[in-house]
Amino acid sequence: MKSKRDLADEIEPLAAPPPAAFTPEQSLPHAFSVVANRVSLTLEQMYSQLFGLSVVGWRVIAMLGAHAPLSAKALAELTAMSQVNITRAVEQLVELKLVSRRVDAVDRRRVALRLSKDGKEVYNRVVPVLEACESALLAGIPDVDADALRRIMKVLVDRASLVLGENSDWQRVLETYARQPRPDKSDRHTRAPRVTAAEPGMNRRRPV
């Protein structure tokens, strides 16, 4: 098993990749994923041991604690998760008596989901841990930068819903937003000069 020093020796050189190379750690989606995974792992240690919750289960409780009543479809949209996974999590939460579901009085095709009394208790116990994780991440960052980060994240979440939503097509995203390849600086001096006019003695080709 590698020691922490051995692991650091392996990872540190990766911080300075070649300028033109793609590396995941320079990618915003990768950075978001790493932060989210580390927070989720910390929270999971608590809510899985104390309440038997899954990651998806907690995310359902978090949304219902803030925005109930919601349908399973709305939960899938708000969490950017598949409705299949949300439905399974809801079934588990209902069995644990943490979530109640009732047919909507206005639209009987819609099933409204709410936290039960026990569900609210779970929510109130996990949220302080989540807030502590956020404080740990922002420790040492000036308030003005933290506020700017929240504003930018709100824009990115809304933008992701718009252009990378459930019905988005990866081919269209690629065609519309793909970055142009960077010029290779190494062959700057080896490329043939552009000819702007026919030089003396050069055979001119007639247009086809």
Backbone torsions as a table, in degrees:
resi	resn	phi	psi	omega
1	MET	NA	133.6	-177.6
2	LYS	-73.2	141.0	175.1
3	SER	-78.8	168.8	178.8
4	LYS	-62.3	-34.7	179.1
5	ARG	-66.8	-43.5	177.9
6	ASP	-61.3	-41.6	180.0
7	LEU	-64.6	-40.8	178.5
8	ALA	-64.6	-40.4	178.6
9	ASP	-62.4	-31.5	179.8
10	GLU	-76.9	-36.7	-173.0
11	ILE	-86.2	-37.8	-172.9
12	GLU	-55.6	-42.6	179.3
13	PRO	-61.9	-20.6	-178.1
14	LEU	-72.9	-10.6	-176.7
15	ALA	-74.1	-13.1	-178.5
16	ALA	-125.8	73.0	-179.1
17	PRO	-74.5	163.5	173.5
18	PRO	-56.4	144.9	-174.1
19	PRO	-54.7	-37.8	-174.5
20	ALA	-91.1	-3.3	-174.9
21	ALA	-84.1	147.3	172.3
22	PHE	-88.0	132.5	173.8
23	THR	-132.7	135.8	-177.7
24	PRO	-55.3	-38.2	-175.3
25	GLU	-68.2	-12.1	174.4
26	GLN	-93.2	1.6	-176.0
27	SER	-97.3	133.6	178.3
28	LEU	-61.0	-48.1	179.0
29	PRO	-57.5	-37.8	178.3
30	HIS	-64.8	-43.0	-179.9
31	ALA	-62.5	-43.7	178.3
32	PHE	-60.2	-42.3	-178.0
33	SER	-64.2	-42.5	-179.9
34	VAL	-62.8	-46.7	179.8
35	VAL	-62.2	-47.1	-179.0
36	ALA	-62.0	-40.7	-179.5
37	ASN	-65.8	-40.5	-179.2
38	ARG	-67.0	-40.1	176.9
39	VAL	-65.5	-43.6	-178.9
40	SER	-61.9	-40.8	179.9
41	LEU	-64.0	-39.4	178.7
42	THR	-66.1	-45.9	179.5
43	LEU	-65.4	-39.4	-176.4
44	GLU	-61.8	-34.3	177.1
45	GLN	-56.2	-33.8	-178.2
46	MET	-83.3	-57.3	-170.5
47	TYR	-77.3	-22.1	176.3
48	SER	-75.3	-37.4	-180.0
49	GLN	-72.7	-42.6	-174.3
50	LEU	-84.9	-33.5	-171.2
51	PHE	-125.5	-3.3	179.7
52	GLY	68.6	29.7	-177.1
53	LEU	-90.4	150.1	169.8
54	SER	-92.5	171.8	177.6
55	VAL	-60.3	-45.1	-179.9
56	VAL	-65.3	-39.8	179.0
57	GLY	-59.1	-43.4	178.5
58	TRP	-64.6	-40.7	-179.2
59	ARG	-63.9	-34.3	175.0
60	VAL	-64.8	-47.2	179.6
61	ILE	-61.4	-41.1	-179.8
62	ALA	-60.6	-44.3	-179.7
63	MET	-69.4	-42.0	179.5
64	LEU	-68.3	-31.9	177.8
65	GLY	-65.7	-26.0	-177.8
66	ALA	-103.1	-27.3	-168.7
67	HIS	-133.8	13.3	-177.7
68	ALA	-62.6	151.2	0.7
69	PRO	-83.8	149.7	178.4
70	LEU	-136.8	153.5	172.3
71	SER	-89.7	166.2	177.7
72	ALA	-62.3	-36.4	179.2
73	LYS	-64.1	-42.8	178.1
74	ALA	-65.0	-38.8	177.3
75	LEU	-61.9	-41.4	179.0
76	ALA	-61.7	-40.8	179.7
77	GLU	-68.2	-44.1	-176.4
78	LEU	-69.7	-29.5	-178.9
79	THR	-99.0	-5.2	-176.8
80	ALA	57.1	40.9	178.6
81	MET	-122.0	160.7	-178.6
82	SER	-69.3	147.5	-179.4
83	GLN	-66.5	-27.6	176.8
84	VAL	-62.3	-47.5	179.5
85	ASN	-65.3	-38.6	178.9
86	ILE	-64.8	-43.1	-178.9
87	THR	-62.2	-42.3	178.3
88	ARG	-63.3	-42.6	179.8
89	ALA	-64.5	-41.1	179.0
90	VAL	-61.7	-42.4	178.2
91	GLU	-58.0	-43.6	179.3
92	GLN	-64.7	-41.4	-178.3
93	LEU	-68.6	-34.0	175.9
94	VAL	-66.0	-42.2	178.1
95	GLU	-63.0	-34.9	178.1
96	LEU	-80.1	-1.4	-179.7
97	LYS	61.7	34.5	176.8
98	LEU	-101.5	-18.5	180.0
99	VAL	-131.9	139.2	173.6
100	SER	-111.5	150.6	177.5
101	ARG	-134.3	137.1	179.7
102	ARG	-139.6	149.8	175.3
103	VAL	-68.9	132.3	-178.8
104	ASP	-62.3	134.0	-177.8
105	ALA	-68.2	-27.9	-178.5
106	VAL	-87.7	-49.8	-179.7
107	ASP	-116.7	100.8	-173.6
108	ARG	-72.2	-6.4	174.0
109	ARG	-82.1	-12.6	-175.4
110	ARG	-103.5	131.9	176.2
111	VAL	-101.0	119.4	-178.2
112	ALA	-90.6	131.3	-179.0
113	LEU	-108.7	136.4	178.1
114	ARG	-139.7	159.1	172.7
115	LEU	-77.3	140.2	171.8
116	SER	-79.2	180.0	177.4
117	LYS	-59.9	-43.2	178.1
118	ASP	-66.8	-36.4	178.2
119	GLY	-62.8	-40.2	177.6
120	LYS	-64.9	-35.5	178.0
121	GLU	-64.7	-42.8	177.3
122	VAL	-61.2	-47.1	179.5
123	TYR	-55.8	-47.6	-177.1
124	ASN	-67.8	-22.2	178.7
125	ARG	-88.5	-28.1	-178.5
126	VAL	-85.5	-35.5	-176.5
127	VAL	-54.7	-42.9	178.1
128	PRO	-60.0	-33.0	177.4
129	VAL	-68.4	-41.5	177.0
130	LEU	-61.8	-44.0	179.7
131	GLU	-65.2	-35.3	177.1
132	ALA	-66.2	-38.0	176.4
133	CYS	-61.9	-42.9	178.7
134	GLU	-63.6	-42.6	178.9
135	SER	-63.2	-37.5	178.3
136	ALA	-64.6	-39.1	179.4
137	LEU	-67.6	-36.9	-174.2
138	LEU	-92.2	-1.5	-179.3
139	ALA	-58.3	127.8	179.5
140	GLY	89.0	-9.5	177.3
141	ILE	-90.9	126.9	-179.8
142	PRO	-56.0	147.9	-178.8
143	ASP	-56.7	-37.9	-178.3
144	VAL	-64.3	-36.4	178.2
145	ASP	-73.1	-38.1	177.9
146	ALA	-63.9	-40.6	177.7
147	ASP	-65.3	-40.1	177.8
148	ALA	-64.6	-39.5	178.8
149	LEU	-62.3	-42.4	178.3
150	ARG	-63.1	-41.0	178.9
151	ARG	-64.7	-42.4	-179.6
152	ILE	-66.2	-41.1	179.7
153	MET	-63.7	-37.2	177.1
154	LYS	-62.0	-42.7	178.5
155	VAL	-63.5	-42.8	-178.5
156	LEU	-67.5	-38.5	177.4
157	VAL	-63.4	-45.3	178.6
158	ASP	-64.6	-40.3	179.9
159	ARG	-65.9	-40.8	178.5
160	ALA	-62.1	-39.9	177.8
161	SER	-63.7	-34.2	-177.0
162	LEU	-76.0	-49.0	-171.7
163	VAL	-103.3	-14.2	-179.2
164	LEU	-126.7	31.8	-177.8
165	GLY	-75.2	-171.1	-174.5
166	GLU	-58.2	-34.8	-175.8
167	ASN	-98.2	11.2	-179.4
168	SER	-71.9	151.8	-179.0
169	ASP	-115.8	125.9	-174.6
170	TRP	-63.3	-33.0	-180.0
171	GLN	-66.7	-40.5	177.9
172	ARG	-66.1	-40.3	177.7
173	VAL	-60.8	-44.2	-180.0
174	LEU	-62.7	-46.3	-178.1
175	GLU	-65.0	-34.6	-174.6
176	THR	-85.6	-37.6	-168.8
177	TYR	-118.9	2.9	-177.8
178	ALA	-60.5	138.0	177.8
179	ARG	-75.2	145.2	175.9
180	GLN	-73.7	141.0	179.7
181	PRO	-61.8	140.3	178.7
182	ARG	-74.6	143.8	176.6
183	PRO	-65.7	144.4	-179.8
184	ASP	-83.0	110.2	-177.3
185	LYS	-66.5	-22.8	-174.9
186	SER	-67.7	-25.1	-177.9
187	ASP	-107.4	21.2	-177.8
188	ARG	-59.1	-39.4	-174.7
189	HIS	-93.1	0.0	-177.9
190	THR	-106.6	-7.1	-179.5
191	ARG	-74.8	145.0	178.9
192	ALA	-68.4	138.7	178.6
193	PRO	-64.9	147.6	179.6
194	ARG	-75.3	130.1	179.7
195	VAL	-89.4	120.5	-178.8
196	THR	-101.4	-17.9	178.5
197	ALA	-151.4	154.6	-179.7
198	ALA	-68.8	129.6	178.7
199	GLU	-83.3	157.7	179.2
200	PRO	-55.8	134.9	179.0
201	GLY	84.0	-6.3	-178.4
202	MET	-83.9	132.1	178.8
203	ASN	-72.0	124.5	177.8
204	ARG	-87.4	133.5	176.8
205	ARG	-92.4	133.3	176.0
206	ARG	-72.0	144.2	177.7
207	PRO	-62.5	141.0	-178.8
208	VAL	-80.1	NA	NA
